[in-house]
Amino acid sequence: MFHVLLSSIPDPAPSAPAGVADKVNTVLALVKWASLMAALAVLMGSGALLFAGERGHGGGMSPQLKSTIGSVLVVLIIVGSASQLVQWLS
């Protein structure tokens, strides 16, 4: 009985209202670009932290701990965004 009720509900194809599709595509492109820039900034910041830790610069953290944290951050970011980076490069 319940499946009969569900089968009677129409399922139209999704479509954007007129004039909205271009604006939505622009916003999505800007969000995608900003996300890519943020990921690159985090990669560069993690790399700077990594190199500073290896050279012994920095405050209360030991250079080994800072270097380890930086290495882990870089690896996690690369692994997490690998598919997006491959799509962006190809």
SVG drawing of the C-alpha trace seen along z (x, -y; Angstrom):
<svg xmlns="http://www.w3.org/2000/svg" viewBox="-2 -36 70 38">
<polyline fill="none" stroke="black" stroke-width="0.4" points="0.0,0.0 2.8,-2.4 4.7,-1.7 1.5,-2.4 1.4,-5.9 5.0,-6.5 4.7,-5.4 2.0,-7.9 4.2,-10.9 5.7,-12.4 9.5,-12.6 10.3,-15.5 13.8,-16.0 15.8,-18.7 16.2,-22.0 17.3,-25.5 14.9,-28.4 15.4,-30.6 18.3,-33.1 19.6,-31.4 21.8,-28.7 24.5,-31.2 24.7,-32.9 24.8,-29.6 27.6,-28.4 29.5,-31.6 29.1,-31.2 30.1,-27.5 33.2,-28.4 34.2,-31.0 33.8,-28.6 35.8,-26.0 38.6,-28.5 38.6,-29.7 38.8,-26.2 41.7,-25.4 43.5,-28.6 42.8,-27.7 44.2,-24.2 47.3,-25.6 47.8,-28.1 47.5,-25.3 50.0,-23.3 52.4,-26.2 51.9,-27.0 52.5,-23.4 55.6,-23.3 56.9,-26.4 56.2,-24.9 58.0,-21.7 61.1,-23.5 61.1,-25.8 60.9,-22.8 63.8,-21.0 66.0,-24.1 65.2,-24.5 63.3,-27.8 60.2,-28.3 59.1,-28.7 58.1,-26.1 57.9,-23.0 60.9,-20.9 62.1,-20.9 61.4,-17.2 57.8,-17.5 57.3,-20.5 58.8,-18.7 56.7,-15.6 53.5,-17.6 54.3,-19.4 55.0,-16.2 51.8,-14.6 49.8,-17.7 51.3,-17.7 50.7,-14.0 47.1,-14.2 46.3,-17.2 47.9,-15.5 46.1,-12.2 42.8,-14.0 42.9,-16.1 44.7,-13.8 41.7,-13.1 40.9,-16.8 44.5,-17.7 44.7,-15.1 41.5,-16.3 42.7,-19.9 46.1,-19.1 44.5,-17.0"/>
</svg>
